[in-house]
Amino acid sequence: MKIKVCPKCEKKQTDPQLLACPQCKELYAERDTDEPPRLSDEQLDEIAKRVAKAFKQDEDSERIANKVVQFFGKDQWKPLAEQILRLLHSHDVETIAKVLIGMWPFWWRLLVILAIAFALIYEVVGHKVESIAKPMLRDELTKQIRLQFKLPTISNTVATVAGNEASAIIKRQVAPAILNFNSVIQSNAQHVATILSNYESTVREAQTNTAELKRLADYYLLVVQAQGGNKSAFWKLDSIAHDGTNPMWPIASQIANQITLQILLQARDIENGLLALPNPSEGNVKSAETATFEEYVAAFSGPFNVLQRYQLLRQFYSQTRFPLRDRLAFLINVLQTYEELLIVNKACLLIDTEAHIDRNFMGTQEYLDWYRHWQQTNAAPTPAIKPPH
């Protein structure tokens, strides 16, 4: 059966409506009626006084102990012990000690505790003593050995033995080390020779690579100049394209064909009027119809761009009032001295009106050969024409 009691004063709940003890203000807690009642602080104090009084009156301690054990629960021993210790005096403790001395379990437990304490003390103190004693012993031995070695007889003996031992050490260890050193030197010399040989090979390879890089750089620069319409660069590229031993000939041939097509398409657009040409004669010569031969030559050598010079060349050759030999000589001079492929191509087309070779700038050499033959039958002085700056 369960009842509700105050956990502090152990008083039972008298009114079911009350949830807390009116005196202690603690909530009631359920407890089994079979469980022995908890003692309050006042009850524990009273019992402690009686137990202490019993010890003081030298009553039978075993009988008192049996009664106490039967009366208290396990959870009540600690508060009871605290109460008893507070009530006992020094002479009471002496009485209790006498009782304990007469009991063999006390001695057994004491011996066990002493053994454990001795072991702990030995473990701690022993190691400490050992750590202190070892350096002291080592210092003392070193001191005694140093004093003994200062004696003449011992020092002379040691010197003799040391000399003999040093000689033996040299024979056993130093000599093989010297032989090994010589072997290492020879091996390293061979290794160094191999490194030098590899270095020379690397240098030669680097020089070859440098030359190859320079050749490639020159080639790419040549391609860029040729693509810009430069006559000299184009003929060098064309020469590479026709050299079967040159590893770059396939690329050079392809690029040369592209440049040729580009020049011809540009010339076609100009001739068809797709590109508007400026009139270079304005501000430089009187007019295309009234300018003298010398004025055309001077104007053509002036600071004109390619399209202006192209237009000026057309205007010049259309002036039939100039002798044919003078006009052809002017065009041949253009083929020989001017670098713009577009201008050279136009000069070839104008010469072809007389030569009938039907070629473009790729037939420049054929037009030059035709002109030499034509000169033999039409001898005439060639006017001096200055190339453009």
C-alpha positions as CSV (number, residue, x, y, z in Angstrom):
1,M,0.0,0.0,0.0
2,K,1.3,3.5,-0.9
3,I,0.9,6.6,1.2
4,K,1.9,10.3,0.7
5,V,4.4,11.7,3.2
6,C,6.5,14.9,3.4
7,P,10.1,14.0,2.2
8,K,11.6,16.4,4.8
9,C,9.7,15.9,8.1
10,E,8.2,12.4,7.2
11,K,4.7,13.5,8.3
12,K,1.8,11.8,6.6
13,Q,-0.7,13.6,4.4
14,T,-3.8,14.2,6.6
15,D,-5.9,16.0,4.1
16,P,-6.1,14.6,0.5
17,Q,-6.7,18.2,-0.8
18,L,-3.3,19.3,0.4
19,L,-0.5,18.9,-2.1
20,A,2.4,20.2,0.1
21,C,3.3,19.9,3.7
22,P,1.9,23.0,5.6
23,Q,5.0,23.1,7.8
24,C,7.9,22.4,5.4
25,K,6.2,23.6,2.1
26,E,7.5,20.4,0.4
27,L,5.3,18.5,-2.0
28,Y,4.1,15.2,-0.7
29,A,5.7,12.1,-2.2
30,E,4.3,8.6,-2.5
31,R,5.9,5.9,-0.4
32,D,5.4,2.2,0.1
33,T,4.1,1.3,3.6
34,D,6.5,-1.7,3.7
35,E,9.5,0.7,3.4
36,P,10.8,1.8,6.8
37,P,10.0,5.4,7.5
38,R,12.7,8.0,6.9
39,L,14.0,9.8,10.0
40,S,13.9,13.5,10.3
41,D,16.9,15.6,11.3
42,E,15.6,15.9,14.9
43,Q,15.2,12.1,15.2
44,L,18.6,11.4,13.8
45,D,20.1,13.9,16.3
46,E,18.4,12.2,19.2
47,I,19.5,8.7,18.1
48,A,23.1,9.9,17.6
49,K,23.1,11.3,21.2
50,R,22.0,8.0,22.5
51,V,24.5,6.0,20.6
52,A,27.3,8.3,21.6
53,K,26.1,8.0,25.2
54,A,26.2,4.3,25.0
55,F,29.8,4.4,23.8
56,K,30.7,6.7,26.7
57,Q,29.2,4.3,29.2
58,D,31.4,1.4,27.9
59,E,28.4,-0.8,27.1
60,D,28.7,-3.8,25.0
61,S,29.6,-2.3,21.6
62,E,28.7,-5.5,19.6
63,R,25.2,-5.5,21.1
64,I,24.8,-1.8,20.3
65,A,26.0,-2.3,16.8
66,N,23.5,-5.1,16.1
67,K,20.7,-3.0,17.3
68,V,21.7,-0.1,15.2
69,V,22.1,-2.2,12.1
70,Q,18.6,-3.7,12.6
71,F,17.0,-0.4,13.1
72,F,18.4,1.7,10.2
73,G,18.1,1.4,6.4
74,K,21.1,1.7,4.1
75,D,20.3,5.3,3.0
76,Q,20.2,6.4,6.7
77,W,23.7,5.4,7.7
78,K,25.5,8.4,6.2
79,P,23.5,11.1,8.0
80,L,23.6,9.1,11.2
81,A,27.4,8.8,11.0
82,E,27.8,12.5,10.5
83,Q,25.6,13.2,13.5
84,I,27.6,10.8,15.7
85,L,31.0,12.3,14.7
86,R,29.8,15.8,15.6
87,L,28.8,14.6,19.1
88,L,32.0,12.5,20.0
89,H,34.9,14.1,21.9
90,S,38.6,13.1,21.7
91,H,38.5,10.6,24.5
92,D,35.5,9.0,22.8
93,V,37.6,8.5,19.7
94,E,40.3,6.9,21.9
95,T,37.7,4.4,23.2
96,I,36.6,3.5,19.7
97,A,40.2,3.1,18.6
98,K,40.8,0.6,21.5
99,V,37.8,-1.4,20.3
100,L,39.1,-1.5,16.7
101,I,42.7,-2.6,17.8
102,G,41.1,-5.7,19.3
103,M,39.5,-6.7,16.0
104,W,41.5,-8.8,13.4
105,P,39.7,-7.4,10.3
106,F,41.1,-4.0,11.3
107,W,44.7,-5.2,11.3
108,W,44.2,-7.0,8.0
109,R,42.9,-3.9,6.3
110,L,45.7,-1.8,8.0
111,L,48.4,-4.2,6.7
112,V,47.0,-4.0,3.1
113,I,46.9,-0.2,3.3
114,L,50.5,0.0,4.6
115,A,51.7,-2.4,1.8
116,I,50.1,-0.3,-0.8
117,A,51.5,2.9,0.7
118,F,55.0,1.4,0.9
119,A,54.9,0.4,-2.8
120,L,53.8,3.8,-3.8
121,I,56.5,5.5,-1.7
122,Y,59.2,3.1,-3.2
123,E,57.9,3.8,-6.7
124,V,58.1,7.6,-6.3
125,V,61.0,8.0,-3.9
126,G,63.1,5.2,-5.4
127,H,63.1,6.6,-8.9
128,K,63.8,10.1,-7.5
129,V,66.8,8.8,-5.5
130,E,68.1,6.9,-8.5
131,S,67.8,10.0,-10.8
132,I,69.9,11.9,-8.2
133,A,72.4,9.2,-7.4
134,K,73.4,8.4,-11.0
135,P,74.7,11.8,-11.9
136,M,76.6,12.1,-8.6
137,L,78.2,8.6,-9.1
138,R,79.1,9.5,-12.7
139,D,80.7,12.8,-11.7
140,E,82.7,11.1,-9.0
141,L,84.0,8.4,-11.3
142,T,85.0,11.0,-13.9
143,K,86.8,13.0,-11.2
144,Q,88.7,9.9,-10.0
145,I,89.7,8.8,-13.5
146,R,90.9,12.3,-14.4
147,L,93.1,12.3,-11.2
148,Q,94.6,8.9,-12.1
149,F,95.4,9.9,-15.6
150,K,97.5,12.8,-14.3
151,L,100.0,10.4,-12.8
152,P,103.2,10.2,-15.0
153,T,103.2,6.4,-15.2
154,I,99.7,6.1,-16.4
155,S,99.9,9.1,-18.8
156,N,103.1,7.7,-20.4
157,T,101.5,4.3,-20.8
158,V,98.4,5.8,-22.3
159,A,100.4,7.9,-24.8
160,T,102.4,4.8,-25.9
161,V,99.2,2.7,-26.3
162,A,97.4,5.5,-28.0
163,G,100.3,5.9,-30.5
164,N,100.3,2.2,-31.4
165,E,96.6,2.2,-31.6
166,A,96.5,5.3,-33.8
167,S,99.0,3.6,-36.2
168,A,96.9,0.5,-36.3
169,I,93.8,2.6,-37.0
170,I,95.5,4.4,-39.9
171,K,96.4,1.0,-41.4
172,R,93.0,-0.5,-40.8
173,Q,90.7,2.4,-41.7
174,V,92.5,5.4,-43.2
175,A,94.4,3.5,-45.9
176,P,91.2,1.8,-47.3
177,A,89.5,5.1,-47.1
178,I,92.2,6.7,-49.3
179,L,91.9,3.8,-51.8
180,N,88.2,4.3,-51.8
181,F,88.6,8.0,-52.3
182,N,90.9,7.4,-55.3
183,S,88.3,5.1,-56.7
184,V,85.6,7.6,-56.2
185,I,87.8,10.3,-57.9
186,Q,88.3,8.2,-60.9
187,S,84.6,7.3,-61.1
188,N,83.7,11.0,-60.7
189,A,86.2,11.9,-63.4
190,Q,84.5,9.5,-65.8
191,H,81.1,10.9,-64.8
192,V,82.3,14.4,-65.3
193,A,83.6,13.5,-68.8
194,T,80.2,12.0,-69.6
195,I,78.5,15.1,-68.4
196,L,80.8,17.3,-70.5
197,S,80.1,15.2,-73.5
198,N,76.4,15.4,-72.9
199,Y,76.7,19.1,-72.4
200,E,78.5,19.6,-75.7
201,S,75.8,17.5,-77.4
202,T,73.2,19.6,-75.7
203,V,74.9,22.9,-76.8
204,R,75.1,21.6,-80.4
205,E,71.5,20.7,-80.3
206,A,70.6,24.1,-78.8
207,Q,72.5,25.8,-81.5
208,T,70.7,23.7,-84.1
209,N,67.4,24.5,-82.5
210,T,68.3,28.2,-82.4
211,A,69.2,28.2,-86.1
212,E,65.9,26.4,-86.8
213,L,63.9,28.9,-84.8
214,K,65.7,31.8,-86.6
215,R,64.9,30.1,-90.0
216,L,61.3,29.8,-89.0
217,A,61.1,33.4,-87.8
218,D,62.6,34.6,-91.0
219,Y,60.2,32.5,-93.0
220,Y,57.1,33.9,-91.1
221,L,58.4,37.4,-91.6
222,L,58.8,36.7,-95.3
223,V,55.2,35.4,-95.5
224,V,53.8,38.5,-93.7
225,Q,55.7,40.8,-96.1
226,A,54.6,38.9,-99.1
227,Q,51.0,38.9,-98.0
228,G,51.3,42.7,-97.7
229,G,52.0,42.9,-101.5
230,N,55.8,43.2,-101.3
231,K,57.4,42.0,-104.6
232,S,60.8,41.0,-103.3
233,A,59.3,38.9,-100.4
234,F,56.8,37.3,-102.9
235,W,59.6,36.2,-105.3
236,K,61.6,34.7,-102.3
237,L,58.5,32.8,-101.2
238,D,57.9,31.6,-104.8
239,S,61.5,30.4,-104.9
240,I,60.9,28.3,-101.7
241,A,57.7,27.0,-103.2
242,H,59.7,25.6,-106.3
243,D,62.5,24.1,-104.1
244,G,61.6,20.5,-103.5
245,T,64.4,20.1,-101.0
246,N,63.0,22.8,-98.7
247,P,60.7,21.3,-96.0
248,M,58.6,24.5,-96.2
249,W,57.9,24.2,-99.9
250,P,54.3,22.9,-99.6
251,I,53.2,25.7,-97.3
252,A,55.1,28.3,-99.4
253,S,53.4,27.1,-102.6
254,Q,50.0,27.3,-101.0
255,I,50.6,30.8,-99.6
256,A,52.1,32.1,-102.9
257,N,48.9,30.9,-104.8
258,Q,46.7,32.7,-102.3
259,I,48.7,35.9,-102.6
260,T,48.5,35.7,-106.5
261,L,44.8,35.2,-106.3
262,Q,44.4,38.1,-103.9
263,I,46.4,40.5,-106.2
264,L,44.4,39.5,-109.3
265,L,41.0,39.8,-107.5
266,Q,42.0,43.3,-106.3
267,A,43.1,44.4,-109.8
268,R,39.8,43.0,-111.2
269,D,37.8,45.0,-108.7
270,I,39.7,48.2,-109.6
271,E,39.2,47.6,-113.3
272,N,35.5,46.9,-112.8
273,G,35.1,50.1,-110.8
274,L,34.3,48.4,-107.5
275,L,37.1,50.4,-105.8
276,A,37.0,54.1,-106.2
277,L,40.4,55.5,-107.3
278,P,41.5,59.0,-106.3
279,N,42.8,61.4,-108.9
280,P,46.5,61.8,-108.0
281,S,47.1,64.5,-110.6
282,E,45.2,67.1,-108.6
283,G,47.6,69.3,-106.8
284,N,50.7,67.6,-108.3
285,V,50.5,68.0,-112.1
286,K,48.5,70.4,-114.2
287,S,46.1,67.7,-115.4
288,A,46.2,64.3,-116.9
289,E,45.9,65.7,-120.4
290,T,48.3,68.6,-120.2
291,A,51.1,67.3,-117.9
292,T,54.5,66.7,-119.5
293,F,56.3,63.4,-119.4
294,E,58.7,64.8,-116.8
295,E,55.8,65.9,-114.6
296,Y,54.3,62.4,-114.7
297,V,57.7,60.9,-113.8
298,A,58.1,63.3,-110.9
299,A,54.5,62.8,-109.7
300,F,54.8,59.0,-109.9
301,S,57.8,59.2,-107.6
302,G,55.9,61.3,-105.1
303,P,54.4,60.3,-101.7
304,F,51.3,58.4,-103.1
305,N,49.7,55.3,-101.8
306,V,49.2,52.2,-104.0
307,L,45.8,53.1,-105.3
308,Q,46.9,56.6,-106.2
309,R,49.9,55.3,-108.0
310,Y,47.8,52.7,-109.8
311,Q,45.5,55.4,-111.1
312,L,48.4,57.6,-112.1
313,L,49.9,54.7,-114.1
314,R,46.7,54.3,-116.0
315,Q,46.5,58.0,-116.8
316,F,50.1,58.1,-118.0
317,Y,49.9,55.2,-120.4
318,S,46.7,56.5,-121.9
319,Q,48.6,59.6,-123.1
320,T,49.3,58.5,-126.6
321,R,50.8,62.0,-127.2
322,F,54.0,60.5,-125.6
323,P,56.1,58.3,-127.8
324,L,55.6,54.5,-127.3
325,R,59.2,53.9,-126.6
326,D,59.1,56.4,-123.7
327,R,55.9,54.9,-122.3
328,L,57.3,51.3,-122.5
329,A,60.6,52.4,-121.0
330,F,58.6,53.9,-118.1
331,L,56.6,50.7,-117.5
332,I,59.8,48.5,-117.7
333,N,61.4,50.8,-115.1
334,V,58.3,50.2,-112.9
335,L,58.7,46.4,-113.2
336,Q,62.4,46.7,-112.1
337,T,62.2,49.2,-109.3
338,Y,58.8,49.3,-107.7
339,E,57.9,46.8,-104.9
340,E,54.1,46.9,-104.9
341,L,52.8,43.8,-106.6
342,L,49.5,45.5,-107.6
343,I,51.5,48.2,-109.5
344,V,53.8,45.6,-111.1
345,N,50.8,43.6,-112.2
346,K,49.2,46.8,-113.8
347,A,52.5,47.6,-115.6
348,C,52.6,44.0,-117.0
349,L,49.0,44.4,-118.3
350,L,49.8,47.7,-119.9
351,I,53.0,46.3,-121.6
352,D,50.9,43.3,-122.8
353,T,48.9,45.7,-125.1
354,E,52.1,45.6,-127.2
355,A,53.7,42.3,-126.3
356,H,50.6,40.1,-126.4
357,I,52.0,37.6,-124.0
358,D,48.8,37.5,-122.0
359,R,50.4,37.2,-118.6
360,N,50.0,38.9,-115.2
361,F,52.8,39.9,-112.8
362,M,53.9,36.2,-112.6
363,G,55.2,36.8,-116.2
364,T,57.4,39.7,-115.2
365,Q,60.6,38.1,-116.5
366,E,58.9,37.3,-119.8
367,Y,57.9,41.0,-120.3
368,L,61.5,42.0,-119.5
369,D,62.8,39.6,-122.1
370,W,60.3,40.8,-124.7
371,Y,61.3,44.4,-124.1
372,R,65.0,43.6,-124.7
373,H,64.1,42.1,-128.0
374,W,61.9,45.0,-128.8
375,Q,64.7,47.5,-128.0
376,Q,67.0,45.9,-130.6
377,T,64.6,46.8,-133.3
378,N,63.4,50.1,-131.8
379,A,66.6,51.6,-130.3
380,A,65.9,54.7,-128.2
381,P,67.3,56.3,-125.0
382,T,65.5,55.2,-121.8
383,P,64.4,58.1,-119.5
384,A,65.7,58.1,-116.0
385,I,62.9,57.3,-113.5
386,K,63.4,57.5,-109.7
387,P,61.8,54.9,-107.5
388,P,59.4,56.1,-104.8
389,H,60.6,56.8,-101.3
